[in-house]
Amino acid sequence: MSATRSRRLWICMAAVVLACCQVPATRAAASPIPAVNPGPEPSAAPAAELSAPLTLEAADRLFLARNRELISARLQVRNAEAGRVIAGQRPNPVLSVNSAYFSPADPSQTNGLGNRLDASLDTTFRIDQLIERGNKRGLRLAVAEKGLQAARHDLDNTLRSLRLQLAQAYYDLALAEEREHITSTNAALYRKSVEAMRLRLRAGDIAPTELARMQVEAEKAALEARQAAAERRHAQLGLGLFLGLEDQAEQLRTAAPDLPLQPGQPGSQPNLAELLERRPDVRAARVRLTQAEDAQQLAASLRKTDVVVGVQYERQPPGNAVSRNSIGLGVSFPWQLRYRYQGEIAQAEVARQQAATELARTRADALAELQGAWTDLRTATERMQRYQGDLIPRARQAAQAAEFAYQHGASGLLDLLDARRTLHGLLLDAAATRADYAKAQAAWQAATTQDATP
């Protein structure tokens, strides 16, 4: 073979190698694989959201944009989408180039590539392609697709659970604000009473012991107001951490109308079995059971031996008795003589049984949550109705009558203080009852949520 022809052969070989190196990028650019949706990214909280009292809807918008646990759950979905892309790919071919009969001791082969170096080489170009049998790619795709569906249901379930926690943190802050208002109003009332009794003491209308007793009550009311303010700051920090606004937590204030004043009627108990099957956590567990069944089939398909098919082109050196150019075919496969993937198949069966057990456990937990949420809602509704419709109005009337009677000398100080304590305690209990009712509503809504993804 002439030097020019040999040089052309080496140039063609280099072009083939370069082309193979560029194949992945070209295929990736032309691939119909859909791009993974990155989802919303954390954003800075606008000042307008925090300058005014925060409604539950505004808090939900901040939560969707900034909650770190929700961002992590979204990334799990993106990871499952990438896993589906990986599962759908076929094995890449393998290109190999081999040269033989090169002897460094031969001076005729040391004059460079353009002279006689390539004249005596036996060069082989070979392409091997793995051919999967047993529908392995289809089963991998099925497993990955079920994993993606389960991840999306998990995102729904995470969002459902986090929204319940958001409502609880929000109503905790609303309750802390109302408690601070009630206690500060009570402390202001006692301060005014102390000032009025000092004037009456100077006029000789009351005994010094009555003023001293009122001063003690005023100091207790002031301490209670300071404690309520501290609890409000703790509630602000809790909501701020949940919204990713811990550095601006002191600016958080709730909108008073968001705390319900009048309870609705929960009505008759709905069909819990129907609600149960539509919950995202149950749907995720059910999909994972089918995923485990597909994975079991995938493990069984490993016993279907894969085949590697190879095609080669061999260029013989000059002077060889065999033809200088030849084409060859080859087939190779593993011989399953000692091991037939019994371990993988057994693990897949155990995983299927675990998925079935997890589905049963998830259904039981979800049903208990539904029943508990319904019971809590009915109980909170009844308590709310009692406080709003009966207890608070009567306590206000009794306190007003005690104030009037004491000012006109018809009753003693103990009767006045007792009426005030009763009203104050009922107002705090009523505030806690409203918060419990709001949380019960949020818990029932979360327990019956079917698709929480916005």
Long-range contacts (C-beta under 8 A, 24 or more apart in sequence): 1-119, 1-318, 1-324, 3-114, 3-115, 3-116, 3-119, 6-118, 6-119, 7-113, 7-114, 7-118, 9-118, 9-123, 9-315, 10-113, 10-118, 13-97, 13-123, 13-125, 16-95, 16-125, 17-95, 17-97, 20-95, 24-92, 33-85, 33-88, 36-78, 36-81, 36-82, 36-85, 37-78, 37-81, 38-78, 39-74, 39-77, 39-78, 40-64, 40-65, 40-74, 42-66, 42-71, 42-244, 45-243, 45-244, 45-245, 45-248, 50-245, 50-248, 50-251, 50-252, 51-251, 53-253, 53-254, 53-255, 53-256, 54-170, 54-252, 54-253, 54-254, 54-255, 55-254, 55-255, 55-258, 56-167, 56-170, 56-255, 56-258, 59-166, 59-170, 59-239, 59-243, 60-163, 60-166, 62-243, 62-244, 62-245, 63-162, 63-163, 63-166, 63-242, 63-243, 64-454, 66-243, 66-244, 66-245, 67-162, 67-242, 67-243, 67-244, 68-244, 69-158, 69-162, 70-158, 70-159, 70-162, 73-154, 73-155, 73-158, 73-159, 74-155, 76-151, 76-154, 76-155, 77-148, 77-151, 77-152, 77-155, 79-151, 80-144, 80-147, 80-148, 80-150, 80-151, 80-152, 81-148, 83-144, 83-147, 83-148, 84-141, 84-144, 84-145, 84-147, 84-148, 86-144, 87-137, 87-140, 87-141, 87-143, 87-144, 88-137, 88-140, 88-141, 88-144, 90-132, 90-137, 91-129, 91-130, 91-132, 93-127, 93-128, 93-129, 94-127, 94-128, 94-129, 95-125, 95-126, 95-127, 96-124, 96-125, 96-126, 96-127, 96-128, 97-123, 97-124, 97-125, 97-126, 98-123, 98-124, 98-126, 99-123, 99-124, 100-124, 101-317, 119-317, 119-318, 120-317, 120-318, 121-315, 121-317, 122-314, 122-315, 122-316, 122-317, 122-320, 123-314, 123-315, 124-312, 124-313, 124-314, 124-315, 125-312, 125-313, 125-314, 126-310, 126-311, 126-312, 126-313, 127-310, 127-311, 127-312, 128-308, 128-309, 128-310, 128-330, 129-308, 129-309, 129-310, 130-306, 130-307, 130-308, 131-306, 131-307, 131-308, 131-309, 132-306, 133-301, 133-304, 133-305, 133-306, 133-307, 134-301, 134-302, 134-303, 134-304, 135-301, 136-298, 136-301, 136-302, 136-304, 136-306, 139-294, 139-295, 139-297, 139-298, 139-301, 140-298, 142-294, 143-291, 143-294, 143-295, 143-298, 146-287, 146-288, 146-290, 146-291, 146-294, 147-291, 149-287, 150-284, 150-287, 150-288, 150-291, 152-453, 153-280, 153-281, 153-283, 153-284, 153-287, 154-280, 154-281, 154-284, 155-453, 156-280, 156-284, 156-449, 156-451, 156-452, 156-453, 157-279, 157-280, 157-281, 157-284, 157-452, 159-452, 159-453, 160-280, 160-446, 160-449, 160-452, 161-446, 163-442, 163-446, 163-449, 163-452, 164-442, 164-443, 164-446, 165-242, 166-242, 166-243, 167-438, 167-439, 167-442, 167-446, 168-439, 168-442, 169-235, 169-238, 169-239, 169-242, 170-239, 170-254, 170-258, 171-259, 171-435, 171-438, 171-439, 171-442, 172-235, 172-238, 172-239, 172-435, 173-232, 173-235, 173-236, 173-238, 173-239, 173-252, 173-254, 174-254, 174-256, 174-258, 174-259, 174-435, 174-438, 175-235, 175-259, 175-431, 175-432, 175-434, 175-435, 176-228, 176-231, 176-232, 176-234, 176-235, 176-236, 177-232, 177-235, 177-253, 177-254, 178-259, 178-431, 178-434, 178-435, 179-228, 179-231, 179-232, 179-428, 179-431, 180-225, 180-228, 180-229, 180-231, 180-232, 182-228, 182-424, 182-427, 182-428, 182-431, 183-221, 183-224, 183-225, 183-227, 183-228, 183-428, 184-225, 184-228, 184-229, 186-221, 186-224, 186-225, 186-420, 186-424, 187-218, 187-221, 187-222, 187-224, 187-225, 189-221, 189-420, 190-214, 190-217, 190-218, 190-221, 190-222, 191-218, 191-222, 193-218, 194-218, 210-413, 213-413, 213-417, 214-413, 214-417, 217-417, 217-420, 258-438, 259-434, 259-435, 259-438, 260-384, 260-434, 260-437, 260-438, 260-441, 261-388, 261-434, 262-384, 262-388, 263-380, 263-381, 263-384, 263-385, 263-388, 263-437, 264-381, 265-381, 266-374, 266-377, 266-378, 266-381, 266-444, 269-374, 270-448, 272-367, 272-370, 272-371, 272-374, 275-370, 275-447, 275-448, 276-363, 276-366, 276-367, 276-370, 278-450, 279-366, 279-447, 279-448, 279-449, 279-450, 280-449, 280-450, 280-451, 280-452, 281-362, 281-365, 281-366, 282-359, 282-362, 282-363, 282-366, 284-362, 285-355, 285-358, 285-359, 285-362, 285-363, 286-359, 288-355, 288-358, 288-359, 289-352, 289-355, 289-356, 289-358, 289-359, 291-355, 292-348, 292-351, 292-352, 292-354, 292-355, 292-356, 293-352, 295-348, 295-351, 295-352, 296-345, 296-348, 296-349, 296-351, 296-352, 298-348, 299-341, 299-344, 299-345, 299-347, 299-348, 300-345, 300-348, 302-341, 302-344, 302-345, 303-336, 303-340, 303-341, 305-333, 305-334, 305-336, 306-333, 306-334, 307-331, 307-332, 307-333, 308-332, 308-333, 366-447, 369-447, 370-447, 370-448, 373-440, 373-443, 373-444, 373-446, 373-447, 373-448, 374-444, 374-447, 376-440, 376-443, 376-444, 377-440, 377-441, 377-443, 377-444, 379-440, 380-433, 380-436, 380-437, 380-439, 380-440, 380-441, 381-437, 381-440, 383-433, 383-436, 383-437, 384-433, 384-434, 384-437, 387-426, 387-429, 387-430, 387-433, 388-430, 391-426, 391-430, 392-426, 392-427, 392-430, 395-422, 395-423, 395-426, 395-427, 396-423, 398-422, 398-423, 399-423
